[in-house]
Each structure stands twice: as C-alpha cells, then as structure tokens.
Amino acid sequence: MGRAYFMVRAEVPEAERAAFDRWYEVEHLPDAVQTFKAVRAWRCWSRINPQVHMAFYEFETLEQAQAIGDSEGLKRLIADFNAAWGDRVPRSREVLEVVGAFEG
C-alpha cells in the first residue's frame, strides 16, 4: 500500500468555529503542508458532532508520517496553535497506515 496519513482531531467550541475555520484554512493548513512536505492535505467538519474538525496530511510512506511526531516543525506548529487557541481547542494526533483499499 505505502501511503500513510498524519491526522489531527480538534474539538472546537461553537463560538470559536468561524474564526478557527478561517485561521486553519488560510494560515495553518498551508503552513503545515509546507512544513511537513506532505503530498496533500484536506480537512473536514464532522456531521455527527459539529464541534469536531479533522485534518489529514498524506505521505508516500509510513516512515515519513511517523517522522512528523518528533519533528521541530510539529513543535513549532503546536506552539503556533497554542498561541492562537490556548486550551480552548483540545486535539489529538494519529498516524494512520493504509493496509487495504478497494475501488468500486
């Protein structure tokens, strides 16, 4: 399979959603793609829980995705995120490995 993803899940209070959405689209996502050297990235809002925002960064290999976790780039992006949102927007991160795919 080869491809892997670095995923960030954030829980955004309703009152912060519009500002967060603009900031992530205009500032954070482009910066993260460049910093991580991702193949591509996209982000989503949950339709089950409208406070949940997820961002996905695609990499050609699992090793590239795993390397993000210890990188200086991630540390800087976390500091930028914390400066903008403090503890108002909790988040978690995952590295996901594609182990199967099917196209119909």
Biopython code that builds the backbone (N, CA, C, O; Angstrom):
import numpy as np
from Bio.PDB.StructureBuilder import StructureBuilder

atoms = [
    (1, "MET", "N", (0.826, -1.190, 0.000)),
    (1, "MET", "CA", (0.000, 0.000, 0.000)),
    (1, "MET", "C", (0.868, 1.252, 0.000)),
    (1, "MET", "O", (0.781, 2.067, -0.918)),
    (2, "GLY", "N", (1.700, 1.409, 1.016)),
    (2, "GLY", "CA", (2.634, 2.512, 1.022)),
    (2, "GLY", "C", (2.143, 3.789, 1.673)),
    (2, "GLY", "O", (2.817, 4.316, 2.558)),
    (3, "ARG", "N", (1.007, 4.300, 1.271)),
    (3, "ARG", "CA", (0.545, 5.606, 1.754)),
    (3, "ARG", "C", (0.244, 5.578, 3.251)),
    (3, "ARG", "O", (-0.159, 4.561, 3.815)),
    (4, "ALA", "N", (0.460, 6.749, 3.869)),
    (4, "ALA", "CA", (0.158, 6.900, 5.286)),
    (4, "ALA", "C", (-0.336, 8.327, 5.510)),
    (4, "ALA", "O", (-0.120, 9.219, 4.690)),
    (5, "TYR", "N", (-1.000, 8.510, 6.636)),
    (5, "TYR", "CA", (-1.621, 9.800, 6.937)),
    (5, "TYR", "C", (-1.302, 10.216, 8.365)),
    (5, "TYR", "O", (-1.260, 9.394, 9.280)),
    (6, "PHE", "N", (-1.082, 11.494, 8.527)),
    (6, "PHE", "CA", (-0.986, 12.112, 9.838)),
    (6, "PHE", "C", (-2.302, 12.851, 10.017)),
    (6, "PHE", "O", (-2.659, 13.692, 9.192)),
    (7, "MET", "N", (-3.027, 12.543, 11.088)),
    (7, "MET", "CA", (-4.363, 13.096, 11.284)),
    (7, "MET", "C", (-4.401, 13.871, 12.599)),
    (7, "MET", "O", (-3.873, 13.421, 13.616)),
    (8, "VAL", "N", (-5.028, 15.036, 12.561)),
    (8, "VAL", "CA", (-5.220, 15.848, 13.765)),
    (8, "VAL", "C", (-6.719, 16.043, 13.961)),
    (8, "VAL", "O", (-7.420, 16.519, 13.068)),
    (9, "ARG", "N", (-7.198, 15.667, 15.144)),
    (9, "ARG", "CA", (-8.610, 15.816, 15.506)),
    (9, "ARG", "C", (-8.702, 16.912, 16.557)),
    (9, "ARG", "O", (-8.033, 16.844, 17.588)),
    (10, "ALA", "N", (-9.520, 17.911, 16.301)),
    (10, "ALA", "CA", (-9.692, 19.031, 17.231)),
    (10, "ALA", "C", (-11.162, 19.162, 17.600)),
    (10, "ALA", "O", (-12.044, 18.904, 16.781)),
    (11, "GLU", "N", (-11.413, 19.563, 18.831)),
    (11, "GLU", "CA", (-12.772, 19.829, 19.297)),
    (11, "GLU", "C", (-12.903, 21.337, 19.502)),
    (11, "GLU", "O", (-12.332, 21.909, 20.431)),
    (12, "VAL", "N", (-13.666, 21.963, 18.614)),
    (12, "VAL", "CA", (-13.746, 23.420, 18.539)),
    (12, "VAL", "C", (-15.077, 23.895, 19.115)),
    (12, "VAL", "O", (-16.133, 23.500, 18.619)),
    (13, "PRO", "N", (-15.050, 24.738, 20.153)),
    (13, "PRO", "CA", (-16.304, 25.272, 20.685)),
    (13, "PRO", "C", (-17.067, 26.026, 19.592)),
    (13, "PRO", "O", (-16.465, 26.668, 18.731)),
    (14, "GLU", "N", (-18.373, 25.941, 19.640)),
    (14, "GLU", "CA", (-19.218, 26.574, 18.618)),
    (14, "GLU", "C", (-18.888, 28.055, 18.444)),
    (14, "GLU", "O", (-18.859, 28.562, 17.323)),
    (15, "ALA", "N", (-18.643, 28.738, 19.542)),
    (15, "ALA", "CA", (-18.355, 30.174, 19.479)),
    (15, "ALA", "C", (-17.040, 30.482, 18.763)),
    (15, "ALA", "O", (-16.839, 31.607, 18.305)),
    (16, "GLU", "N", (-16.151, 29.505, 18.661)),
    (16, "GLU", "CA", (-14.837, 29.697, 18.029)),
    (16, "GLU", "C", (-14.796, 29.172, 16.596)),
    (16, "GLU", "O", (-13.811, 29.384, 15.889)),
    (17, "ARG", "N", (-15.854, 28.492, 16.163)),
    (17, "ARG", "CA", (-15.805, 27.755, 14.892)),
    (17, "ARG", "C", (-15.467, 28.631, 13.681)),
    (17, "ARG", "O", (-14.580, 28.271, 12.907)),
    (18, "ALA", "N", (-16.132, 29.743, 13.497)),
    (18, "ALA", "CA", (-15.900, 30.580, 12.311)),
    (18, "ALA", "C", (-14.461, 31.094, 12.274)),
    (18, "ALA", "O", (-13.807, 31.035, 11.233)),
    (19, "ALA", "N", (-13.973, 31.592, 13.396)),
    (19, "ALA", "CA", (-12.599, 32.101, 13.447)),
    (19, "ALA", "C", (-11.593, 30.971, 13.239)),
    (19, "ALA", "O", (-10.607, 31.136, 12.521)),
    (20, "PHE", "N", (-11.844, 29.828, 13.868)),
    (20, "PHE", "CA", (-10.963, 28.667, 13.709)),
    (20, "PHE", "C", (-10.934, 28.220, 12.253)),
    (20, "PHE", "O", (-9.867, 27.935, 11.710)),
    (21, "ASP", "N", (-12.096, 28.161, 11.626)),
    (21, "ASP", "CA", (-12.207, 27.713, 10.241)),
    (21, "ASP", "C", (-11.370, 28.604, 9.314)),
    (21, "ASP", "O", (-10.633, 28.103, 8.465)),
    (22, "ARG", "N", (-11.486, 29.906, 9.480)),
    (22, "ARG", "CA", (-10.698, 30.847, 8.660)),
    (22, "ARG", "C", (-9.204, 30.673, 8.911)),
    (22, "ARG", "O", (-8.416, 30.581, 7.970)),
    (23, "TRP", "N", (-8.821, 30.629, 10.184)),
    (23, "TRP", "CA", (-7.408, 30.507, 10.550)),
    (23, "TRP", "C", (-6.812, 29.220, 10.004)),
    (23, "TRP", "O", (-5.715, 29.234, 9.446)),
    (24, "TYR", "N", (-7.520, 28.112, 10.157)),
    (24, "TYR", "CA", (-6.983, 26.831, 9.696)),
    (24, "TYR", "C", (-6.832, 26.823, 8.180)),
    (24, "TYR", "O", (-5.827, 26.344, 7.656)),
    (25, "GLU", "N", (-7.826, 27.350, 7.478)),
    (25, "GLU", "CA", (-7.809, 27.356, 6.007)),
    (25, "GLU", "C", (-6.722, 28.264, 5.444)),
    (25, "GLU", "O", (-6.008, 27.886, 4.515)),
    (26, "VAL", "N", (-6.601, 29.459, 6.007)),
    (26, "VAL", "CA", (-5.725, 30.478, 5.437)),
    (26, "VAL", "C", (-4.292, 30.389, 5.958)),
    (26, "VAL", "O", (-3.343, 30.609, 5.205)),
    (27, "GLU", "N", (-4.135, 30.070, 7.235)),
    (27, "GLU", "CA", (-2.805, 30.076, 7.841)),
    (27, "GLU", "C", (-2.258, 28.680, 8.122)),
    (27, "GLU", "O", (-1.199, 28.306, 7.619)),
    (28, "HIS", "N", (-2.982, 27.922, 8.924)),
    (28, "HIS", "CA", (-2.406, 26.707, 9.490)),
    (28, "HIS", "C", (-2.230, 25.583, 8.468)),
    (28, "HIS", "O", (-1.156, 24.985, 8.398)),
    (29, "LEU", "N", (-3.246, 25.289, 7.688)),
    (29, "LEU", "CA", (-3.147, 24.170, 6.741)),
    (29, "LEU", "C", (-2.035, 24.399, 5.715)),
    (29, "LEU", "O", (-1.219, 23.500, 5.513)),
    (30, "PRO", "N", (-1.966, 25.560, 5.057)),
    (30, "PRO", "CA", (-0.866, 25.763, 4.103)),
    (30, "PRO", "C", (0.517, 25.683, 4.762)),
    (30, "PRO", "O", (1.454, 25.134, 4.181)),
    (31, "ASP", "N", (0.638, 26.230, 5.973)),
    (31, "ASP", "CA", (1.906, 26.180, 6.697)),
    (31, "ASP", "C", (2.272, 24.740, 7.025)),
    (31, "ASP", "O", (3.422, 24.337, 6.850)),
    (32, "ALA", "N", (1.306, 23.963, 7.500)),
    (32, "ALA", "CA", (1.573, 22.570, 7.863)),
    (32, "ALA", "C", (1.967, 21.738, 6.645)),
    (32, "ALA", "O", (2.893, 20.931, 6.727)),
    (33, "VAL", "N", (1.285, 21.922, 5.525)),
    (33, "VAL", "CA", (1.626, 21.166, 4.307)),
    (33, "VAL", "C", (3.069, 21.449, 3.904)),
    (33, "VAL", "O", (3.821, 20.530, 3.581)),
    (34, "GLN", "N", (3.445, 22.702, 3.925)),
    (34, "GLN", "CA", (4.813, 23.072, 3.557)),
    (34, "GLN", "C", (5.818, 22.541, 4.576)),
    (34, "GLN", "O", (6.861, 22.007, 4.196)),
    (35, "THR", "N", (5.518, 22.681, 5.851)),
    (35, "THR", "CA", (6.423, 22.233, 6.911)),
    (35, "THR", "C", (6.616, 20.724, 6.876)),
    (35, "THR", "O", (7.741, 20.234, 6.974)),
    (36, "PHE", "N", (5.519, 19.991, 6.737)),
    (36, "PHE", "CA", (5.583, 18.525, 6.746)),
    (36, "PHE", "C", (6.055, 17.948, 5.413)),
    (36, "PHE", "O", (6.446, 16.783, 5.344)),
    (37, "LYS", "N", (6.019, 18.761, 4.353)),
    (37, "LYS", "CA", (6.301, 18.272, 2.994)),
    (37, "LYS", "C", (5.332, 17.150, 2.615)),
    (37, "LYS", "O", (5.719, 16.137, 2.032)),
    (38, "ALA", "N", (4.070, 17.364, 2.963)),
    (38, "ALA", "CA", (3.019, 16.384, 2.674)),
    (38, "ALA", "C", (2.709, 16.372, 1.182)),
    (38, "ALA", "O", (2.863, 17.380, 0.493)),
    (39, "VAL", "N", (2.269, 15.212, 0.695)),
    (39, "VAL", "CA", (1.825, 15.087, -0.692)),
    (39, "VAL", "C", (0.615, 15.984, -0.908)),
    (39, "VAL", "O", (0.530, 16.703, -1.903)),
    (40, "ARG", "N", (-0.311, 15.933, 0.031)),
    (40, "ARG", "CA", (-1.502, 16.778, 0.007)),
    (40, "ARG", "C", (-2.143, 16.738, 1.385)),
    (40, "ARG", "O", (-1.761, 15.949, 2.249)),
    (41, "ALA", "N", (-3.122, 17.605, 1.565)),
    (41, "ALA", "CA", (-3.837, 17.656, 2.840)),
    (41, "ALA", "C", (-5.264, 18.092, 2.581)),
    (41, "ALA", "O", (-5.565, 18.742, 1.580)),
    (42, "TRP", "N", (-6.133, 17.723, 3.501)),
    (42, "TRP", "CA", (-7.515, 18.182, 3.458)),
    (42, "TRP", "C", (-8.033, 18.202, 4.884)),
    (42, "TRP", "O", (-7.427, 17.637, 5.795)),
    (43, "ARG", "N", (-9.160, 18.863, 5.056)),
    (43, "ARG", "CA", (-9.746, 18.966, 6.388)),
    (43, "ARG", "C", (-11.246, 18.817, 6.288)),
    (43, "ARG", "O", (-11.842, 19.046, 5.236)),
    (44, "CYS", "N", (-11.847, 18.429, 7.398)),
    (44, "CYS", "CA", (-13.274, 18.107, 7.414)),
    (44, "CYS", "C", (-13.893, 18.556, 8.732)),
    (44, "CYS", "O", (-13.226, 18.629, 9.764)),
    (45, "TRP", "N", (-15.180, 18.852, 8.666)),
    (45, "TRP", "CA", (-16.001, 19.045, 9.861)),
    (45, "TRP", "C", (-16.920, 17.836, 9.969)),
    (45, "TRP", "O", (-17.500, 17.399, 8.975)),
    (46, "SER", "N", (-17.050, 17.302, 11.167)),
    (46, "SER", "CA", (-17.932, 16.160, 11.396)),
    (46, "SER", "C", (-19.393, 16.569, 11.223)),
    (46, "SER", "O", (-19.793, 17.660, 11.630)),
    (47, "ARG", "N", (-20.170, 15.700, 10.628)),
    (47, "ARG", "CA", (-21.617, 15.904, 10.518)),
    (47, "ARG", "C", (-22.348, 15.187, 11.657)),
    (47, "ARG", "O", (-23.559, 15.344, 11.815)),
    (48, "ILE", "N", (-21.619, 14.408, 12.444)),
    (48, "ILE", "CA", (-22.191, 13.764, 13.633)),
    (48, "ILE", "C", (-22.052, 14.700, 14.835)),
    (48, "ILE", "O", (-23.009, 14.924, 15.576)),
    (49, "ASN", "N", (-20.846, 15.240, 15.014)),
    (49, "ASN", "CA", (-20.571, 16.183, 16.098)),
    (49, "ASN", "C", (-19.962, 17.437, 15.467)),
    (49, "ASN", "O", (-18.777, 17.434, 15.133)),
    (50, "PRO", "N", (-20.737, 18.501, 15.298)),
    (50, "PRO", "CA", (-20.257, 19.681, 14.571)),
    (50, "PRO", "C", (-19.088, 20.411, 15.221)),
    (50, "PRO", "O", (-18.540, 21.340, 14.628)),
    (51, "GLN", "N", (-18.696, 20.013, 16.422)),
    (51, "GLN", "CA", (-17.521, 20.621, 17.048)),
    (51, "GLN", "C", (-16.224, 19.940, 16.618)),
    (51, "GLN", "O", (-15.140, 20.460, 16.883)),
    (52, "VAL", "N", (-16.317, 18.794, 15.964)),
    (52, "VAL", "CA", (-15.125, 18.020, 15.614)),
    (52, "VAL", "C", (-14.610, 18.410, 14.231)),
    (52, "VAL", "O", (-15.324, 18.341, 13.231)),
    (53, "HIS", "N", (-13.357, 18.818, 14.215)),
    (53, "HIS", "CA", (-12.631, 19.174, 12.986)),
    (53, "HIS", "C", (-11.478, 18.188, 12.845)),
    (53, "HIS", "O", (-10.766, 17.918, 13.812)),
    (54, "MET", "N", (-11.293, 17.652, 11.642)),
    (54, "MET", "CA", (-10.183, 16.738, 11.389)),
    (54, "MET", "C", (-9.388, 17.230, 10.195)),
    (54, "MET", "O", (-9.945, 17.680, 9.194)),
    (55, "ALA", "N", (-8.077, 17.134, 10.322)),
    (55, "ALA", "CA", (-7.181, 17.472, 9.215)),
    (55, "ALA", "C", (-6.329, 16.250, 8.915)),
    (55, "ALA", "O", (-5.838, 15.578, 9.823)),
    (56, "PHE", "N", (-6.162, 15.973, 7.637)),
    (56, "PHE", "CA", (-5.395, 14.816, 7.177)),
    (56, "PHE", "C", (-4.254, 15.293, 6.291)),
    (56, "PHE", "O", (-4.444, 16.128, 5.407)),
    (57, "TYR", "N", (-3.072, 14.753, 6.539)),
    (57, "TYR", "CA", (-1.881, 15.056, 5.747)),
    (57, "TYR", "C", (-1.391, 13.737, 5.163)),
    (57, "TYR", "O", (-1.123, 12.790, 5.903)),
    (58, "GLU", "N", (-1.273, 13.672, 3.857)),
    (58, "GLU", "CA", (-0.913, 12.429, 3.172)),
    (58, "GLU", "C", (0.587, 12.382, 2.882)),
    (58, "GLU", "O", (1.200, 13.372, 2.483)),
    (59, "PHE", "N", (1.157, 11.182, 3.101)),
    (59, "PHE", "CA", (2.577, 10.941, 2.853)),
    (59, "PHE", "C", (2.746, 9.675, 2.022)),
    (59, "PHE", "O", (1.901, 8.781, 2.056)),
    (60, "GLU", "N", (3.838, 9.611, 1.284)),
    (60, "GLU", "CA", (4.089, 8.450, 0.432)),
    (60, "GLU", "C", (4.456, 7.216, 1.232)),
    (60, "GLU", "O", (4.210, 6.096, 0.786)),
    (61, "THR", "N", (5.047, 7.402, 2.417)),
    (61, "THR", "CA", (5.457, 6.252, 3.226)),
    (61, "THR", "C", (5.042, 6.437, 4.685)),
    (61, "THR", "O", (4.834, 7.556, 5.155)),
    (62, "LEU", "N", (4.929, 5.322, 5.377)),
    (62, "LEU", "CA", (4.638, 5.337, 6.809)),
    (62, "LEU", "C", (5.757, 6.050, 7.567)),
    (62, "LEU", "O", (5.493, 6.799, 8.508)),
    (63, "GLU", "N", (6.981, 5.824, 7.164)),
    (63, "GLU", "CA", (8.122, 6.434, 7.849)),
    (63, "GLU", "C", (8.058, 7.962, 7.798)),
    (63, "GLU", "O", (8.392, 8.631, 8.776)),
    (64, "GLN", "N", (7.634, 8.509, 6.670)),
    (64, "GLN", "CA", (7.502, 9.967, 6.562)),
    (64, "GLN", "C", (6.434, 10.485, 7.523)),
    (64, "GLN", "O", (6.630, 11.506, 8.182)),
    (65, "ALA", "N", (5.321, 9.792, 7.601)),
    (65, "ALA", "CA", (4.245, 10.214, 8.510)),
    (65, "ALA", "C", (4.683, 10.097, 9.965)),
    (65, "ALA", "O", (4.397, 10.980, 10.774)),
    (66, "GLN", "N", (5.375, 9.013, 10.299)),
    (66, "GLN", "CA", (5.829, 8.820, 11.674)),
    (66, "GLN", "C", (6.869, 9.859, 12.082)),
    (66, "GLN", "O", (6.928, 10.253, 13.247)),
    (67, "ALA", "N", (7.679, 10.300, 11.142)),
    (67, "ALA", "CA", (8.730, 11.275, 11.444)),
    (67, "ALA", "C", (8.155, 12.618, 11.892)),
    (67, "ALA", "O", (8.849, 13.389, 12.555)),
    (68, "ILE", "N", (6.924, 12.905, 11.549)),
    (68, "ILE", "CA", (6.296, 14.170, 11.937)),
    (68, "ILE", "C", (6.228, 14.295, 13.456)),
    (68, "ILE", "O", (6.418, 15.383, 13.999)),
    (69, "GLY", "N", (5.958, 13.188, 14.142)),
    (69, "GLY", "CA", (5.746, 13.214, 15.586)),
    (69, "GLY", "C", (6.889, 13.768, 16.402)),
    (69, "GLY", "O", (6.657, 14.335, 17.469)),
    (70, "ASP", "N", (8.122, 13.621, 15.933)),
    (70, "ASP", "CA", (9.297, 14.097, 16.670)),
    (70, "ASP", "C", (9.940, 15.320, 16.033)),
    (70, "ASP", "O", (11.031, 15.729, 16.431)),
    (71, "SER", "N", (9.281, 15.895, 15.062)),
    (71, "SER", "CA", (9.928, 16.945, 14.270)),
    (71, "SER", "C", (9.868, 18.320, 14.931)),
    (71, "SER", "O", (8.953, 18.629, 15.694)),
    (72, "GLU", "N", (10.865, 19.124, 14.616)),
    (72, "GLU", "CA", (10.879, 20.518, 15.062)),
    (72, "GLU", "C", (9.723, 21.283, 14.420)),
    (72, "GLU", "O", (9.158, 22.196, 15.022)),
    (73, "GLY", "N", (9.381, 20.900, 13.194)),
    (73, "GLY", "CA", (8.265, 21.546, 12.507)),
    (73, "GLY", "C", (6.963, 21.384, 13.260)),
    (73, "GLY", "O", (6.199, 22.338, 13.404)),
    (74, "LEU", "N", (6.704, 20.156, 13.751)),
    (74, "LEU", "CA", (5.481, 19.925, 14.522)),
    (74, "LEU", "C", (5.513, 20.728, 15.813)),
    (74, "LEU", "O", (4.496, 21.296, 16.212)),
    (75, "LYS", "N", (6.654, 20.781, 16.465)),
    (75, "LYS", "CA", (6.761, 21.559, 17.706)),
    (75, "LYS", "C", (6.413, 23.029, 17.453)),
    (75, "LYS", "O", (5.726, 23.656, 18.260)),
    (76, "ARG", "N", (6.890, 23.576, 16.328)),
    (76, "ARG", "CA", (6.586, 24.969, 16.001)),
    (76, "ARG", "C", (5.102, 25.153, 15.705)),
    (76, "ARG", "O", (4.488, 26.121, 16.155)),
    (77, "LEU", "N", (4.528, 24.216, 14.941)),
    (77, "LEU", "CA", (3.101, 24.315, 14.618)),
    (77, "LEU", "C", (2.236, 24.196, 15.871)),
    (77, "LEU", "O", (1.221, 24.881, 15.991)),
    (78, "ILE", "N", (2.630, 23.334, 16.799)),
    (78, "ILE", "CA", (1.910, 23.210, 18.074)),
    (78, "ILE", "C", (1.991, 24.528, 18.843)),
    (78, "ILE", "O", (0.995, 24.987, 19.402)),
    (79, "ALA", "N", (3.170, 25.131, 18.869)),
    (79, "ALA", "CA", (3.327, 26.417, 19.565)),
    (79, "ALA", "C", (2.453, 27.491, 18.917)),
    (79, "ALA", "O", (1.827, 28.289, 19.615)),
    (80, "ASP", "N", (2.412, 27.511, 17.587)),
    (80, "ASP", "CA", (1.551, 28.472, 16.883)),
    (80, "ASP", "C", (0.079, 28.229, 17.213)),
    (80, "ASP", "O", (-0.675, 29.170, 17.460)),
    (81, "PHE", "N", (-0.320, 26.956, 17.216)),
    (81, "PHE", "CA", (-1.703, 26.592, 17.528)),
    (81, "PHE", "C", (-2.040, 27.032, 18.952)),
    (81, "PHE", "O", (-3.085, 27.635, 19.193)),
    (82, "ASN", "N", (-1.146, 26.724, 19.890)),
    (82, "ASN", "CA", (-1.381, 27.091, 21.286)),
    (82, "ASN", "C", (-1.461, 28.603, 21.466)),
    (82, "ASN", "O", (-2.249, 29.091, 22.276)),
    (83, "ALA", "N", (-0.654, 29.342, 20.720)),
    (83, "ALA", "CA", (-0.696, 30.805, 20.811)),
    (83, "ALA", "C", (-2.040, 31.337, 20.318)),
    (83, "ALA", "O", (-2.568, 32.306, 20.862)),
    (84, "ALA", "N", (-2.584, 30.702, 19.294)),
    (84, "ALA", "CA", (-3.861, 31.157, 18.733)),
    (84, "ALA", "C", (-5.061, 30.693, 19.545)),
    (84, "ALA", "O", (-6.028, 31.440, 19.697)),
    (85, "TRP", "N", (-5.016, 29.462, 20.073)),
    (85, "TRP", "CA", (-6.222, 28.853, 20.650)),
    (85, "TRP", "C", (-6.073, 28.407, 22.095)),
    (85, "TRP", "O", (-7.063, 28.023, 22.718)),
    (86, "GLY", "N", (-4.867, 28.444, 22.643)),
    (86, "GLY", "CA", (-4.676, 28.041, 24.033)),
    (86, "GLY", "C", (-5.246, 26.662, 24.292)),
    (86, "GLY", "O", (-5.099, 25.750, 23.479)),
    (87, "ASP", "N", (-5.903, 26.522, 25.442)),
    (87, "ASP", "CA", (-6.500, 25.222, 25.777)),
    (87, "ASP", "C", (-7.985, 25.172, 25.415)),
    (87, "ASP", "O", (-8.696, 24.256, 25.829)),
    (88, "ARG", "N", (-8.452, 26.150, 24.645)),
    (88, "ARG", "CA", (-9.866, 26.181, 24.246)),
    (88, "ARG", "C", (-10.192, 25.134, 23.181)),
    (88, "ARG", "O", (-11.352, 24.755, 23.019)),
    (89, "VAL", "N", (-9.178, 24.668, 22.461)),
    (89, "VAL", "CA", (-9.396, 23.703, 21.378)),
    (89, "VAL", "C", (-8.498, 22.489, 21.622)),
    (89, "VAL", "O", (-7.372, 22.436, 21.126)),
    (90, "PRO", "N", (-8.999, 21.512, 22.391)),
    (90, "PRO", "CA", (-8.193, 20.300, 22.612)),
    (90, "PRO", "C", (-8.077, 19.495, 21.319)),
    (90, "PRO", "O", (-8.970, 19.519, 20.472)),
    (91, "ARG", "N", (-6.963, 18.787, 21.187)),
    (91, "ARG", "CA", (-6.766, 17.994, 19.977)),
    (91, "ARG", "C", (-5.941, 16.756, 20.272)),
    (91, "ARG", "O", (-5.264, 16.652, 21.294)),
    (92, "SER", "N", (-6.024, 15.832, 19.345)),
    (92, "SER", "CA", (-5.226, 14.609, 19.406)),
    (92, "SER", "C", (-4.682, 14.341, 18.013)),
    (92, "SER", "O", (-5.187, 14.864, 17.020)),
    (93, "ARG", "N", (-3.646, 13.519, 17.955)),
    (93, "ARG", "CA", (-2.988, 13.210, 16.686)),
    (93, "ARG", "C", (-2.855, 11.705, 16.523)),
    (93, "ARG", "O", (-2.707, 10.967, 17.497)),
    (94, "GLU", "N", (-2.909, 11.269, 15.279)),
    (94, "GLU", "CA", (-2.745, 9.856, 14.942)),
    (94, "GLU", "C", (-1.911, 9.739, 13.677)),
    (94, "GLU", "O", (-1.947, 10.618, 12.816)),
    (95, "VAL", "N", (-1.163, 8.652, 13.572)),
    (95, "VAL", "CA", (-0.530, 8.264, 12.315)),
    (95, "VAL", "C", (-1.285, 7.037, 11.839)),
    (95, "VAL", "O", (-1.407, 6.048, 12.563)),
    (96, "LEU", "N", (-1.791, 7.109, 10.615)),
    (96, "LEU", "CA", (-2.623, 6.049, 10.049)),
    (96, "LEU", "C", (-1.913, 5.430, 8.853)),
    (96, "LEU", "O", (-1.463, 6.135, 7.950)),
    (97, "GLU", "N", (-1.820, 4.106, 8.858)),
    (97, "GLU", "CA", (-1.204, 3.380, 7.745)),
    (97, "GLU", "C", (-2.290, 2.716, 6.911)),
    (97, "GLU", "O", (-3.149, 2.019, 7.453)),
    (98, "VAL", "N", (-2.261, 2.923, 5.619)),
    (98, "VAL", "CA", (-3.212, 2.263, 4.726)),
    (98, "VAL", "C", (-2.790, 0.803, 4.599)),
    (98, "VAL", "O", (-1.668, 0.504, 4.190)),
    (99, "VAL", "N", (-3.702, -0.100, 4.953)),
    (99, "VAL", "CA", (-3.399, -1.535, 4.879)),
    (99, "VAL", "C", (-4.290, -2.256, 3.883)),
    (99, "VAL", "O", (-4.107, -3.446, 3.622)),
    (100, "GLY", "N", (-5.237, -1.547, 3.337)),
    (100, "GLY", "CA", (-6.107, -2.133, 2.329)),
    (100, "GLY", "C", (-6.932, -1.042, 1.677)),
    (100, "GLY", "O", (-7.280, -0.043, 2.307)),
    (101, "ALA", "N", (-7.238, -1.247, 0.414)),
    (101, "ALA", "CA", (-8.056, -0.275, -0.310)),
    (101, "ALA", "C", (-8.839, -1.007, -1.384)),
    (101, "ALA", "O", (-8.412, -2.044, -1.890)),
    (102, "PHE", "N", (-9.974, -0.459, -1.717)),
    (102, "PHE", "CA", (-10.824, -1.049, -2.750)),
    (102, "PHE", "C", (-11.481, 0.083, -3.512)),
    (102, "PHE", "O", (-11.972, 1.039, -2.911)),
    (103, "GLU", "N", (-11.492, -0.017, -4.806)),
    (103, "GLU", "CA", (-12.179, 0.981, -5.628)),
    (103, "GLU", "C", (-13.322, 0.303, -6.349)),
    (103, "GLU", "O", (-13.171, -0.796, -6.883)),
    (104, "GLY", "N", (-14.464, 0.963, -6.359)),
    (104, "GLY", "CA", (-15.635, 0.363, -6.984)),
    (104, "GLY", "C", (-16.095, 1.105, -8.196)),
    (104, "GLY", "O", (-17.076, 0.710, -8.827)),
]
sb = StructureBuilder()
sb.init_structure("model")
sb.init_model(0)
sb.init_chain("A")
sb.init_seg("    ")
for serial, (resi, resn, name, xyz) in enumerate(atoms, 1):
    if name == "N":
        sb.init_residue(resn, " ", resi, " ")
    sb.init_atom(name, np.array(xyz, "f"), 0.0, 1.0, " ", f" {name:<3s}", serial, name[0])
structure = sb.get_structure()
